[in-house]
Amino acid sequence: MRKLLLLSLVSLLILSASALTTAQDDDMSFDCGTDEEVTINYFGDPVGSHPEAEAATIERFMELCPNITVELNTGAASVTDLLGFYLQAFEAESSDLDVIRVDVIWPGQLAEHLIDLSGIAPQEHIDAQLPALIANNTIDGELVALPLRIGFGMLYYRADLLEKYEFEAPPATWEELEAMAATIQEGERAEGNDEFWGFVWQGNAYEGLTTNALEWHVSETGDNFLTADGEILTNNEAAIAAYERAASWVDTISPPGVVSYAEEDARGVWHAGNAAFMRNWPYAYVTSTESEDIPAFGVAPLPAGEAGIGAAALGGWHIGVSRYSDHPEAAAAFAIYMTSVENQKFYSIDTSSPPAALELYDDPDIQEAMPFASPDVVEITTARPSNFARAQYNAVSTLYFEAVHSILTGEEDADVAMELLELDLEDLFSE
Ligand code: GLC
């Protein structure tokens, strides 16, 4: 995995830039879906860290389609809460939501509430996206969301501190990370920074913990916790060791409060210059370059465990249109514009998040803005088991992150928590 990531980076660097479809051609033929004056509600970025990227998208769209006003609504910061909000609105068949952001794990969960965009979006628009993402978003033959961007778990490290403490490279294994984090933390505290921590990540009981825990699990066991065929692999020695290891970080190299951290909490500590390492998604890259408290940083694949591999969970966001929208044509036009190659380029650079459109990986501006991006990411990262679990994915993930959380907080022994989780997952799928 580590090698693959590096290889793909190298092959990316030697790829020559190919010409982009010109924005003008797209503009001239852009179909706004309706001539009527309408207002649609778009539910935007749940993390809320790059609101300007969404506002700029809306502005560009409204220049093309001045009859359509798009209202930007910021979603809940936690994707678990955001899903709860969507489901409640959808159950009530509310027309308040026209366009929503769809997490890469939600197509199967939300399919019944989203319109099929396959006959609406131009075929060349669909063909421009990474095929694996189109496959992910196609449920029973219906394309329920258009891909916008990719995310994957990565390790941010303070390059200046690695140098100061004479470490030559970022950690390749969890053991190395633990040792480096402890040394740097001890040194920085001795110099008077009491708030300094070795490693920050996402330990709250929510979807973000599912992604962190999946990475620990895969790096330690070599497998997903629930395979593509529905095999449950949570209750074994290697998996238990992975969660026990993470629990040992709490209040040693990681703050005690990490068990209630989401992405933005980790980013806050990191941006204040108070962490040596952070696990986060690509969106934190651009803001890290802007932080005055971070003299120098780098990004690397997440460390390997006993299985000899590092693992990165696949994340990312897609755009869907509600079946209960009163303005589906206008809503679809906005979804199509937002995911167009033209807009993805702006949006990816503004958010330092790898695009969904394949040709953009050859674009020198994209390569410069996110040197870690590779179109192979979808293949080399680990997907959460949403394609198997479909509408039960949220139930699976909730059982999983609650079990892992109980280990992190010391509420439950890891072997008991994993035995109970196995039984709960078996029950869920036998219903
Ligand atoms: C990021 C990822 C998304 C994931 C979420 C978890 O937003 O892109 O896929 O579910 O983090 O917090």
Boltz pocket constraint, residues with backbone or C-beta under 6 A from the ligand:
constraints:
  - pocket:
      binder: B
      contacts: [[A, 47], [A, 79], [A, 103], [A, 104], [A, 105], [A, 150], [A, 151], [A, 207], [A, 208], [A, 209], [A, 211], [A, 263], [A, 281], [A, 314], [A, 315], [A, 316], [A, 317]]
      max_distance: 6.0
